[in-house]
Amino acid sequence: MGKKNLEYLQRLRDAMKAHRIDAVIISGTDPHQSELPPHHWRGREWLTGFWSVNGTNGTAVITADKALCWTDSRYFIQAELQLKGTGFSMMKEDGPDAVNLIDWLVENMNPGQTVGIDGMTFSVSYAQQIQQELSDNDIKFNDNFPQFDYIYPERPPRPKNQLFVHDEKVVGETVDSKMERLLTEVKAELANSVLLSSLDDIAWATNLRTAGDIAFSPIFVAYLYVEESERVLFVDSEKITDKVAEHLKKYNIGIKPYDSVLEFVGNLPKENRLLIDPEKTARGVYDHIGCTPVFGGAGIAKLKSIKNDTMLSNLSIAMEKDGVALTKFFMMVEKEYPSGKLTEVELGKRLRALRLADPSCVDESFAPIIGWNEHGAIVHYEATEESDVEIKGNGLLLVDSGGQYTYGTTDITRTIALGTPTEEQKHDFTLVLKGHIALSTIKFPAGTRGAQLDVLARQFLWNDGKAYYHGTGHGVGFFINCHEGPQSIRLNENPVALEPGMITSNEPGLYLEGRYGIRSENLVVTENWKTTEFGEFLQFKNMTLFPFDTTLCDTSLMTDEEIDWINNYHKTVYVRLSPLLSKEEQDWLKEKTKAITK
């Protein structure tokens, strides 16, 4: 691909020269600030050659003589390999050698020169930050340089997959109810209308989904405008079936062409106060707004993050279905592993097929991370035909995967030993598991933030002089995105408190480069514990149903309470899953969930 990328780079420099652009910044997202945009908007990956099925975090900067691509520590190894021969060099956006992208531009641009972006692929807040820094240094800013319109004739079209209605018996709430709550939040922020740009917000508000627009997420490309007397979905007409049209009509949601949103917001009455989220709304949309924009939207994100009882009940069904698929998968791994014919890529295909064998599973929730030994130490490893290895000998297999069931979204990581594990591997696995248990069992007062709990999962590793640097927990959507805000559990401060109904992952890990990786992940839901004279207290309830590999437990490092937790969790797993399994599968699961002792 290197020669092709050099050709693409020259196309871009020719376009820059024609439009009098001295430097261009290219984001890795779309007009909706999606974590994983449709291929139509994955031009940065096409240009640089730095890509993956799951998407890559990266921002490119191109000048007349330099081509750079910034990314974070999850992708340093991958980016170094993929950028070779493309004309691009990797820049680190975190860690001790990090270089700030905007600072680099300021230092390398001259007063009077122009920096261009495609305003439709930058959020309002990020574009304003760039513009302010450049302006302070007398550097011009052009936010209307849609570079891929000029240089990418083979660009994939915008996705036109048909929508379907997510059964409201599964969701537990009507669109009217959601719209009412939405407008309550809008009014609380002193606005009278709202434009939703984030695709997961739109899917949540309309109870609509699709398959194929966004890889691994059943959300769709659209905008949604809501006020007291009008609701409009901006979407390509090819996506609307008769059943969806009937659904939209039932809830008084009009349909307008996707591309008409800019004209629509430009013609809103001056007195209209339009709520937009500056982190999720494109600068190009903001530039067209003809009324008074109001920045906000945090309350809307929280509406989506708090799952109702119906959702949680149905997610339990999804977890059972996932547990059945995982039982079949890991049984297969153990049975066929001695042959030496299994590979990482093959395991990914088998796991996908087992999940999708259930008719309620629409897709995986992300491309599975299946890493054998040293590949398990690459946090976001993606097995390819080039990197694929056979699963043979002794070692640790890390499997991070999930499914998009109509009953809910799953995400689980298990690390298992194949062959004979070393004492060091058992020691490290146990430290990670102890952190997982510590977070699972904590009771905490209402108002607690994830950053206040994060150390619980890291403490045993830290006490051993070891660490991991990714977050311990991310929010999870309900048949929407596997990664969903606003809540999180991580070292970075996040002002959002954990509330009952929020689903979060619990996934501490340890990664020894060139040797092995360990991660233990369940999904948990925050729920009420009890109220005392000191106020309301909360706890986590485990949702995921699959055993941990107890052959990797060094019980001499575990307390009696930790051993009891594992045994009780495994008892629950067996009780919930065994009725859904064959006799052979029941016997296998019974062995995997048998009690451990000191």
Residue pairs with C-beta under 8 A, 6 or more apart in sequence:
1 49
1 85
1 86
2 49
2 84
2 85
2 86
2 87
3 85
4 49
5 47
5 48
5 49
5 85
5 86
5 87
5 88
6 85
6 86
6 87
8 46
8 47
8 151
8 152
9 47
9 62
9 67
9 86
9 87
9 88
11 150
11 151
12 24
12 47
12 62
12 147
12 151
13 62
13 64
14 151
15 21
15 147
15 150
15 151
16 22
16 23
16 24
16 62
16 64
16 116
16 147
18 150
19 116
19 142
19 145
19 150
20 114
21 114
21 115
21 116
21 142
21 145
22 63
22 64
22 109
22 113
22 114
22 115
23 61
23 62
23 63
23 105
23 108
23 109
23 113
23 114
23 115
23 116
24 61
24 62
24 115
24 116
24 117
24 145
24 147
25 59
25 60
25 61
25 101
25 105
25 115
25 116
25 117
25 122
25 130
26 43
26 44
26 47
26 59
26 60
26 61
26 62
26 117
26 118
26 121
26 147
27 44
27 59
27 117
27 118
27 121
27 122
27 126
28 37
28 42
28 44
28 45
28 55
28 56
28 57
28 58
28 59
29 35
29 37
29 41
29 121
30 37
30 38
30 40
30 41
30 120
30 121
31 41
31 120
31 121
31 197
31 282
31 284
31 285
32 197
32 198
32 199
32 221
32 280
32 282
33 123
33 197
33 198
33 279
33 280
33 281
33 282
34 41
34 198
34 199
34 214
35 55
35 481
35 483
36 54
36 55
36 214
36 215
36 216
36 217
37 55
37 214
38 156
38 158
38 159
38 213
38 214
38 221
39 156
39 159
40 155
40 156
40 157
40 158
40 159
41 121
42 51
42 55
43 147
43 148
43 152
43 155
44 50
44 58
44 59
44 60
44 69
45 51
45 55
45 56
45 58
46 152
46 155
47 60
48 58
48 60
48 67
48 69
48 82
48 83
48 86
48 88
49 82
49 83
49 86
49 88
50 56
50 58
50 69
50 71
50 75
50 78
50 79
50 82
50 83
50 86
50 88
50 90
51 82
52 78
52 367
52 380
52 382
53 215
53 367
53 382
54 215
54 216
54 366
54 367
54 380
54 382
55 215
56 71
56 75
56 78
56 79
57 71
57 72
57 74
57 75
58 69
58 70
58 71
58 75
58 79
59 69
59 70
59 71
59 93
59 101
60 67
60 68
60 69
60 70
60 88
61 67
61 68
61 69
61 70
61 101
61 104
61 105
62 68
63 108
66 89
66 108
67 86
67 87
67 88
67 89
68 88
68 89
68 90
68 91
68 104
69 79
69 83
69 88
69 89
69 90
69 91
70 90
70 91
70 92
70 93
70 99
70 101
71 79
71 90
71 91
71 92
71 93
72 92
72 93
72 94
73 92
73 94
73 95
73 469
74 379
74 380
74 470
75 380
76 90
76 92
76 95
77 378
78 378
78 380
78 382
79 90
80 90
83 89
83 90
91 99
91 101
91 104
92 98
92 99
93 99
93 100
93 101
102 129
102 130
102 133
102 134
105 115
105 130
105 133
105 134
105 139
106 133
106 134
106 137
106 139
109 115
109 134
109 137
109 139
110 139
111 137
111 138
111 139
112 138
112 139
112 140
113 139
113 140
114 139
114 140
114 141
114 142
115 130
115 134
115 139
115 140
115 141
115 142
116 141
116 142
116 143
116 144
116 145
116 147
117 127
117 130
117 141
117 142
117 143
117 145
117 283
118 143
118 144
118 145
118 146
118 147
118 148
118 284
119 127
119 143
119 144
119 282
119 283
119 284
119 287
120 146
120 282
120 283
120 284
120 285
121 282
122 130
122 143
122 282
122 283
123 278
123 279
123 280
123 281
123 282
123 283
124 276
124 278
124 279
124 281
124 282
124 283
124 286
124 295
125 278
125 279
126 283
127 143
127 283
128 278
128 283
130 141
131 141
131 143
134 140
134 141
135 141
143 283
143 284
143 287
144 284
144 287
148 155
158 221
158 236
158 258
159 212
159 213
159 220
159 221
160 236
160 238
160 239
161 210
161 211
161 212
161 213
161 220
161 239
162 210
162 238
162 239
162 240
162 241
162 244
163 208
163 209
163 210
163 220
163 235
163 239
163 240
163 241
163 244
164 208
164 209
164 210
164 241
164 243
164 244
165 207
165 208
165 209
165 243
165 244
165 247
166 203
166 207
166 208
166 209
166 406
166 479
167 406
168 174
168 175
168 207
169 310
170 310
170 311
170 314
170 406
170 407
170 479
171 207
171 310
171 311
171 478
172 308
172 309
172 310
172 311
172 314
173 308
173 310
174 207
174 251
175 205
175 206
175 207
175 247
175 250
175 251
175 253
176 251
178 204
178 205
178 207
178 303
179 205
179 226
179 231
179 251
181 303
182 194
182 205
182 226
182 300
182 303
183 194
183 226
183 227
183 228
185 299
185 300
185 303
186 192
186 193
186 194
186 226
186 275
188 299
189 275
189 294
189 296
189 297
189 299
190 273
190 294
191 273
191 274
191 275
191 294
191 296
192 227
192 228
192 272
192 273
193 225
193 226
193 227
193 268
193 272
193 273
193 274
193 275
194 225
194 226
194 227
194 274
194 275
194 276
194 297
194 300
195 223
195 224
195 225
195 261
195 265
195 274
195 275
195 276
195 281
195 285
196 202
196 205
196 223
196 224
196 225
196 226
196 300
197 223
197 276
197 277
197 280
197 281
197 282
197 285
198 277
198 280
199 213
199 214
199 217
199 219
199 220
199 221
199 222
200 217
200 219
200 304
200 477
200 480
200 481
200 484
201 224
201 280
201 300
201 301
201 304
202 208
202 219
202 220
202 222
202 223
202 224
202 233
203 209
203 218
203 219
203 220
203 480
204 303
204 304
204 477
204 480
205 224
205 226
206 224
206 233
206 248
206 251
206 253
207 247
208 220
208 244
208 247
209 218
209 219
209 220
209 362
209 479
210 218
210 219
210 220
210 239
211 218
211 362
211 363
213 219
213 220
213 221
214 220
214 221
215 367
216 363
216 364
216 365
216 366
216 367
216 404
216 482
217 365
217 404
217 480
217 481
217 482
218 362
218 363
218 404
218 479
218 480
219 480
219 481
220 235
220 239
221 235
221 236
221 258
222 233
222 234
222 235
222 239
222 258
223 233
223 234
223 235
223 258
223 261
224 231
224 232
224 233
224 234
225 231
225 232
225 234
225 261
225 264
225 265
226 232
227 272
230 254
231 251
231 252
231 253
231 254
232 253
232 254
232 255
232 256
232 264
233 248
233 253
233 254
233 255
233 256
234 256
234 257
234 258
234 260
234 261
234 264
235 255
235 257
235 258
236 257
236 258
237 255
237 257
240 248
240 255
245 255
248 254
248 255
256 264
261 285
262 284
262 285
262 288
263 288
265 274
265 285
265 288
265 289
265 290
265 291
266 288
266 289
266 290
267 290
268 274
268 289
268 290
268 291
269 291
270 290
270 291
270 292
271 291
271 292
272 291
272 292
273 291
273 292
273 294
274 289
274 291
274 292
274 293
274 294
275 294
275 296
275 297
276 285
276 286
276 289
276 293
276 294
276 295
276 296
276 297
277 295
277 296
277 297
277 298
277 300
277 301
278 286
278 295
279 297
280 297
286 293
298 486
298 496
301 485
301 486
302 486
302 496
302 499
304 477
304 480
304 484
305 475
305 484
305 485
305 486
305 487
305 499
305 501
305 502
306 499
306 500
306 501
306 502
307 315
307 478
307 501
307 502
307 503
307 525
308 501
311 408
311 478
312 501
312 525
312 543
314 407
314 408
315 407
315 408
315 409
315 478
315 503
315 525
315 543
316 543
317 405
317 407
317 408
318 360
318 403
318 405
318 407
318 408
318 409
318 410
319 408
319 410
319 523
319 543
319 544
319 545
320 545
320 576
320 577
320 580
321 358
321 360
321 361
321 403
321 405
321 407
322 355
322 402
322 403
322 405
322 410
322 412
322 544
322 545
322 546
323 544
323 545
323 546
323 573
323 576
323 577
323 580
324 358
324 577
324 580
324 581
325 351
325 354
325 355
325 357
325 358
325 361
325 403
326 412
326 414
326 546
327 546
327 577
327 581
327 585
327 588
327 589
328 354
328 585
329 347
329 350
329 351
329 354
329 399
330 414
330 416
331 584
331 585
331 588
332 350
333 342
333 347
333 391
333 397
333 416
333 418
334 418
336 342
337 391
337 392
337 418
340 390
340 391
340 392
341 390
342 390
342 391
343 383
343 388
343 389
343 390
343 391
344 370
344 371
344 372
344 375
344 383
344 387
344 388
344 389
344 391
345 383
345 384
345 385
345 388
347 368
347 370
347 391
347 399
348 367
348 368
348 370
348 383
351 368
351 370
351 399
351 401
352 364
352 368
355 361
355 364
355 401
355 403
356 363
356 364
358 405
360 405
360 406
360 407
361 403
361 404
361 405
362 404
362 405
362 406
362 479
363 403
363 404
364 401
364 402
364 403
364 404
365 401
365 402
365 403
365 404
365 409
365 410
365 411
365 482
366 401
366 402
366 411
366 482
367 382
368 399
368 400
368 401
369 380
369 381
369 382
369 398
369 399
369 400
369 401
369 413
370 381
370 383
370 397
370 398
370 399
370 400
370 401
371 377
371 378
371 381
371 383
371 397
371 398
371 517
372 389
372 391
372 395
372 396
372 397
372 398
373 395
373 396
373 515
373 516
374 513
374 514
374 515
374 516
375 381
375 383
375 387
375 389
375 398
375 517
376 396
376 397
376 398
376 415
376 511
376 516
376 517
376 518
377 511
377 512
377 513
377 514
377 515
377 516
377 517
378 511
378 517
379 470
379 509
379 511
379 517
381 387
391 397
391 418
393 419
394 417
394 418
394 419
394 420
394 421
394 422
395 417
395 418
395 419
395 516
396 415
396 416
396 417
396 418
396 421
396 425
396 429
396 516
396 517
396 518
396 552
397 415
397 416
397 417
397 418
398 413
398 414
398 415
398 516
398 517
398 518
398 519
399 413
399 414
399 415
399 416
400 411
400 412
400 413
400 519
400 521
401 411
401 412
401 413
402 409
402 410
402 411
402 412
402 482
403 409
403 410
404 479
404 482
405 479
406 479
407 479
408 478
408 479
409 476
409 477
409 478
409 479
409 480
409 481
409 482
410 523
410 544
411 476
411 482
411 505
411 521
411 523
412 521
412 522
412 523
412 544
412 546
413 507
413 509
413 519
413 520
413 521
414 520
414 521
414 546
414 548
414 549
415 429
415 432
415 517
415 518
415 519
415 520
415 549
415 552
416 549
416 552
417 425
417 549
417 551
417 552
421 429
421 551
421 552
423 554
425 516
425 518
425 552
426 552
426 553
426 554
427 554
427 557
428 466
428 510
428 512
428 518
429 518
429 520
429 549
429 552
429 553
429 554
430 552
430 553
430 554
430 555
430 557
430 558
431 460
431 461
431 464
431 466
431 510
431 557
432 460
432 461
432 508
432 509
432 510
432 518
432 519
432 520
433 520
433 548
433 553
433 562
433 566
434 460
434 557
434 558
434 562
435 456
435 457
435 458
435 459
435 460
435 461
435 508
436 457
436 506
436 507
436 508
436 520
436 521
436 522
437 562
437 565
437 566
438 456
438 457
438 459
438 460
439 453
439 456
439 457
439 472
439 473
439 489
439 506
439 508
439 540
440 506
440 522
440 524
440 540
440 542
440 565
441 539
441 540
441 561
441 565
442 453
442 456
442 539
442 540
443 529
443 537
443 538
443 539
444 452
444 453
444 498
444 537
444 538
444 539
445 534
445 535
445 536
445 537
445 538
446 497
446 499
446 535
446 536
446 537
446 538
447 497
448 497
448 498
448 538
449 493
449 494
449 495
449 496
449 497
449 498
450 472
450 473
450 487
450 488
450 489
450 490
450 494
450 496
450 498
450 504
451 489
451 490
451 491
451 492
451 493
451 494
453 489
453 498
454 471
454 472
454 473
454 489
454 490
454 491
455 462
455 491
457 472
457 489
457 506
457 508
458 467
458 468
458 472
458 508
461 467
461 468
461 508
461 510
466 510
468 508
468 509
468 510
468 511
470 490
470 509
471 488
471 489
471 490
471 491
471 492
472 489
472 490
472 505
472 506
472 507
472 508
473 488
473 489
473 490
473 504
473 505
473 506
473 507
473 524
474 483
474 484
474 488
474 489
474 504
474 505
475 483
475 484
475 485
475 486
475 487
475 488
475 502
475 503
475 504
476 482
476 483
476 484
476 503
476 504
476 505
476 523
477 483
477 484
477 503
478 503
485 496
486 494
486 496
487 494
487 496
487 497
487 498
487 499
487 502
487 504
488 494
488 496
488 504
489 498
489 504
489 505
489 506
498 504
498 526
498 538
499 526
499 538
500 526
500 527
500 528
500 538
501 525
501 526
501 527
502 525
502 526
503 523
503 524
503 525
503 543
504 523
504 524
504 525
504 526
504 540
505 521
505 522
505 523
505 524
506 521
506 522
506 523
506 524
506 540
507 519
507 520
507 521
507 522
508 519
508 520
509 517
509 518
509 519
509 520
510 517
510 518
510 519
511 517
511 518
520 548
521 544
522 542
522 543
522 544
523 542
523 543
523 544
524 540
524 541
524 542
524 543
525 540
525 541
525 543
526 538
526 539
526 540
526 541
527 538
527 539
527 540
527 541
528 536
528 537
528 538
528 539
529 537
529 538
529 539
530 537
531 537
542 569
542 572
545 572
545 573
545 576
545 577
546 573
546 577
547 570
547 573
547 589
547 592
547 593
548 566
548 570
549 592
550 566
550 570
550 592
550 594
550 596
553 566
553 596
555 563
555 596
555 597
555 598
556 598
558 566
558 598
560 598
563 596
563 597
563 598
566 596
567 595
567 596
570 592
570 593
570 594
570 595
571 593
573 589
573 593
574 589
574 590
574 593
577 589
578 586
578 589
578 590
581 589
